[in-house]
Structure formats: C-alpha cells, structure tokens
C-alpha cells in the first residue's frame, strides 16, 4: 500500500465549531456547511462530530451528498444549497432534505413527489441579492413565486436565504445585499410565510447585523477565513507520505520534466509518491516546500503526475522511513492550506478539497 494518506482530525473541526458557537448569540442557529465531502475532510465523519459541537443543521451542495448523510444515520435538517433538475428534486423529497428553490417549476416537481410519497416536502427560498448565480432576483419575480407556492401546499417553506459575495472586502456592497434581503423577507412574511432567515457564511457570520436567524460556517470550520479568531482556529488536515528514493546528484545536474531545476551544488534529492494525479497542484513546481525531520525542504523540478522531488541536502540523515508532510504540522513547522493557496495562485478551499480519491482519508481522532 502506498504511504500517501490524508490524516484528518475531526476534533480540530469540532474545536472550531465550538469557538463559533461561543461567539454567536444563543438564539442564532448554526448550519454547518459540509459540502464536497466536508471540503475534503470526510463528510460523514465530520457531520457526526459536529452534532456534538453545536451544529443545528447541515448544508450540502447536491442531493447525493444529502443521501450519503441520511444513509449514515444523520437525521437533523439538511439543506441542498445548489440548483437541481427534476430527478434531483424528487430525490431531495424522498430523502427528507430541504432544497433551495427559486422557480415555480421546482415547486411543482416537489409538490408532485410529496403527494406521490405521502409526505411533506421542505424547501428554502433562495434569493439573489447580488451574486447573480441562482435565486429570485427582483420583487416582481418573488411575488409571482410566492403566489405559485400557495398552490403547492405539500411543500413547506422552512427557510429563506441569500449569499453575500464580498462580505470580507466590500462593506458597502454587503450592506446593499443585506438591505435587499431584508426587503425580500418583508414581502415573504407579508405573504404569510415564516421561514428561518439566513445569509452569513464564514466571512460574515460574526457580524451581528448579518446573522439573522441562522449562520452558515463553511471554510472556517476547517481552520481558516475568520480573521477575528486568528490563532485560535485549528487546521484539520495533515497530508503525509514516505520517500521512495533518496539520491545524490552532482552540481549542474537537472531534476524533472523540462529540466526546470539545476543543482547549484552537489545535492541530495528525495522523491515522494504524490503528484498532480493525486490533486497536488502542478503549479507548485519549484515553489512549495515539504517537511521532513521537522525542517523545510524545497520542492524542486516539475511536479509529476504521481511523484514530486524535494531537495534535502541541508537535512542530514533523511531515510526512506521518514514521514514527509506536504500539508500540515511537523514539529515547530507547519504548511497551511493558505500558504499553498498563495503559492498556487488560488484559494485555500481548492487546496483542501482538491485531492483525488487516490489519497485515502484517515480519521485520526
């Protein structure tokens, strides 16, 4: 068996959730976002841990994620945040998950399936206040949809929500979104509905004016994205492997495809069994570091599909039995998703959830 594995601490995630619960008013509920397999951390294991750490509900992106949670015995409310076709809408009703709804035909499908199964369906009204992705965008469309909803008595409006797109960078635009959302909610309530209102994801959830009835922590659960709690959050992922070769090369020798690294001295090169086929970004070539024996070693040469190389010349005594950390902590050193994201010119989300099924997840708690 290959030594490459992603170790995940669900206790670290629970620690972060408990921090949020302490910071958020008791009356405000917490819907924890565990879409994309809990951002690459194992959705079922994370959900079970979060239930004891203050989670009131979960949010996923697609119905298959909701079904996975239901099959694992997760019985609390689950919201499917994304859009859906007819088959997915029927699956949502069947598994007892709430579905984001923003068009009348979606209600018709859910009403039909609810009546066929003899159950009540649940939906959250999605309101587009500035993201321009999915959702009801203007008051005329909202009033039309609310009238349509009256003809779908077996679909309960259990929630109404929006999403702030620049809550961490543009307070003026965010205030515009908040005001638009509030106006939409007034119309919804005037029509006789009493949904749970929620808008704030990680970057907005600690701002009282944006909390409404519920907040949706996402990336913050996994250790980043909350400046107010910097230094108190814990990362949960540690990506490790063991070397498969340690080789001396001479000054002037090159390493890897394209000969992008030339040794400026006699060097020791360590080969590690992970590459872009596993989700380790190729753009990190000659940019990133790995940890071995508690010290940093620069990654050198192009990242290959299945392997990468690192220069361990300055770390004496490295052997094939040493554990190499590509993401996470070793000794006093740490490589964070934020660091790799900056080097890869992307965001921590993509680093966390970008690893392929070739990298098994091991829950270490």
N, C-alpha and C positions, 0 to 999 in steps of 0.2 A: 504493500500500500504506500502511495506517495505521501511524503511527510507534510505536504502543504495543507493547512487547515485554518479556518477562521474560528477562533475561540470567542465566544460571546458571554458576557456577564449580564444576565437579566437582572441581577441585584443592582448593578450600576444604573440600569434604566429605571428600576423601581425607586432608587435613591433620588433620581432626577424628578420623577413624578411626585414624590413626597415633598420635595422642595417647592414645586409649583403649587401643590395643594396648600402649603403653608402661606404662600404669597397671595393666593386668590381668595376672595371672600367666600365664606362657607356657603352662602346661598347660590353661588355661581357653580354650575356643574362643570365637569371636565370630561370631554370626549377625546380620548387618546387616539391619535392617527397611527394606524399600523398597516397602512397600505404597502404594496411592493414587499411583502414578506417582512413587515416591520422594518423597512428601509435596509433590508439585507440582514436582519438580526434574528430571524425565525419568528414569524407572526404568531403561531400558536403558543410557543413558549413565552413570548413577551406578553401576550394577552393574559395568560394565566397568572403571570407575575403581577401585572398591573392591576388586576382585580383586587389585590390586597394592598395596593398602594394609592388608592384614591380614584381610580377610573370609574366613571359613571356609565360610560358608553364607549364604543369604538367606531372609528371611521376607516373605511377601505375605499379602494378606487373602482373595483369591478365586482360583479356578483360572485365570481368564482372564489374570490378572497373571503367573502361573507360565508359562502357554503363551507369552506375549509374550517372556519371558526365554529360554525354550527356543528359540523361533524365531530369536532374536538370537544364538544360539550359546552361551548361558550353560549350562555343563554341571555346575556344582557343586550340592550339595544345596540344595533349595528346600522350605521348609515353608509350607503354606497354613494360616494361623492360624485362620481363621474356620470356622463351621459350613457344611454343604453338603448339598444334596439329591442324589438318585441320579445324575442326569446329571453333576453336578459331580464326584462321587466317581469315576465312570468316566473322566472327562476327566483327573483327577489321576493315576490309574493309567497312563493312556495316555501322558501327557507325562513320566512319571517323577518326579513331585513327591510329597513326603510330605504327608499330610493329617492334620489334627487330628481325632482320633476319641474319642468319648465314649459311644457307644451300640452295642449289638450289631448292629443292622440295618446300620449303616455298614460294619462289618467284613464282613458277608455280601455287600454290594454289591461291595466292593473285592476280596474273595476270588473272586467270580464273574467279575469283569472281568479279574483277574490270570490266572485259569485260562483264560479265553477267549483272551487275548492271548499266553499262554505266557510270562508274565513274573512277577517278584516285585514285589509292591506294598510301599510303605513308609508307615508311619503313626506319628504321635506321639500318645501317650495324653494327653488333656487332662484335668487335674484341677482342680476348682473348690474353692479353699481359702478363698473369701470374696468373690469378685467377683460371684457369682450371675448369671453371664452364660451361659457354656457350660462343660461339663465334668462329670466324675464327682464327685459331691458327698459321698458317705459311703462307709464301708468296706464295707458290705454290697453296695452297687451296684458298687464296684470289684472285689470278689471274684467277683461274678457275671460281670462283663465279662471279667475275666482267664480265667475258665473258658471263656467263649464264644470268646475269642481262640485257645484251644488247637484249636478246630475250624476255624480259618482259617489253615492252615499257609503259605499263599502271601502273607500279609500280615505283614511283619516289623515289630515294634515297635522302631523305630530311635531313638525319643525319648520322653520323658515330661516334661510341663511344666505350669506354672501361671503366674498373673499376679498380681503384687502391686498392690493398688488404691490404697494410701495410703503407699507407701514413702517419700515425701518429706515426709509430715506426721504420721504416726502410727506411731511405732516399736513400740508395744505391740501394735497390731493386726497389723502386719507380722511381728512375732515369732510371733504365733499362726498366721499363714499359713505361715511357714517351718516351724514345728513340725508342722503338719498335713501339709504337703507331704512332709516327711521321713518321717512315719509312712506315708503312701501309698507312698512309694518303697520303704520296707522291705517292704511287702506285695508290691509288684511284683517285687522281687528275690527274695523268698522263693518266688514262683511260678515262678522260673526265667528271668525276663527281665533283660536288661542294657542298658536304654536310656540314651542320653545325657540327663542331667537338666538342665533349665534353667528359670529363674524370673525372673531380674532383667532388667528393661528399663532405660531410661536412668537413671531416678531411683535405681535400686538397684544398678547394675552395678559400682560401685566399692567396695561394701561386701563384704568378704571372706566373711562368713558367708552371704551371699545369692547368691554366684556359682555354686556347684555346678560342673557340667562345662562350662557354656556361658552366655554372656550375650547379650542381645538389644538392642544400642543402636538407638534409633529417632530420636526428636526431637533427641537430642544430636548425631547425625551432621550435622544441618543448622544447628547453631550455638547451641543453647540447651538449658536444662534440666539443666545439670551445674554446680551452684554450686562444686564443688571445683576446676573448671577455668575459672572466670570470668576473662575477659580473655585467655584462650588459645585459645578456640574462634573459628571464623570463620563468619560467615553467608555463604550461597552465592547468594542471590537479589538481583537488582537490577531493579526494575520501573521502566521509563522510558517517556517519551513526549515529543512536542514539542507546543507550544501550537498551537491552530488559530485563536485570536483573542486579541488584546490590546486592551482598550477602556477609555477613560476614562469614569468615571461621576461624577455630582455628589453632594455631601453630601445625604443624605436619600433617595437612590435605593436601591432594594432589589434583591436578587440571588436568582434561582432560584424554584422552586416554593414556594408558601406564604409567600413574602416573609419568610423566617426570618432574613435578614441585611440590616441597614440601614447604609449607609455613614455614618460619623460625620464624614467629611471627603471632599473630592474625592479619588477613588481610581482606581487602575489595576487592572483585573480581567483575569486571564488564564484562558482556557478551555482545558481539557486533555481529549483524547479518550479518556477511560476513565470507567466508571461501574459501577453495581451489576450491569448486564448482563454485565460482564466479571469480576465477583466482588469488586469493590472495595466494601466494606460500606457500605450506605446510612446505618447508624448513625454513621459517622464524620462525617456532615454537621456543619459548624461546630465540629469537634473536632480534626481531624488537621491536619498540615502537609505541604507538599511542599518539595522542594529545587530551587532554580534559582540558577545562578551561585554555588554553594557556600553559599547562605543559605536560611534557612527562610522560607516564605511560608504564612500560614494559609489553610486551605481554608475557603471561605465559601459560604453558601447550601446548599440540599439537594443531595446527590449525586444526579445524574440517572441514567437507565438507561445512557446512552452517554457522558456528559460530566460534568465537575465544574469548579468555578471556584475560583481562588485569588487572594488579594489581594497583588499585587506592588508596591504603592505605594512601599514602602521599599527596593526593589531596582531601582535605576535601570538603564536600558539593556536591559531584557529584550526579546528579539525572538522571532519565530517559529522561528528556527534554534536557540534554546537548548534543551538537553536538560533535561527535568524528571524528577526522581527521586521516585517515590512510595513506594518501599521500597528501602532500601539506602544506600550511602555516596556522597557527593559532596563532595569537598574534605575539610574537617575535620568536616563534619556527617554524621550517619547517622540514618536512620529504621529501626528494627528491627521485626521481627515482634512482639516483646514490647511495644513501645510502641504499635503499632496495636491489638494484642490488648487492652491495658488500656483504650484509648480506645473500643474496640468492645465492651467488656464480654464478652470471650470469651478464648480461649487461642491461643497462637502457632500451634499445629497448624492451626487453622481459617483463619488468615491465610495461612499458607504454601501450603496446598493448595486454597484456595478460589477461585482464579482460573479462569475458564472457558476452553474451547478457543478463544475469540476472541482470547485473548492468547497468541501463539506463544512457545515457549521456544527461546532461542538459547544453545547451549553456547559459552562464550567462551574456554575453555582452548585 
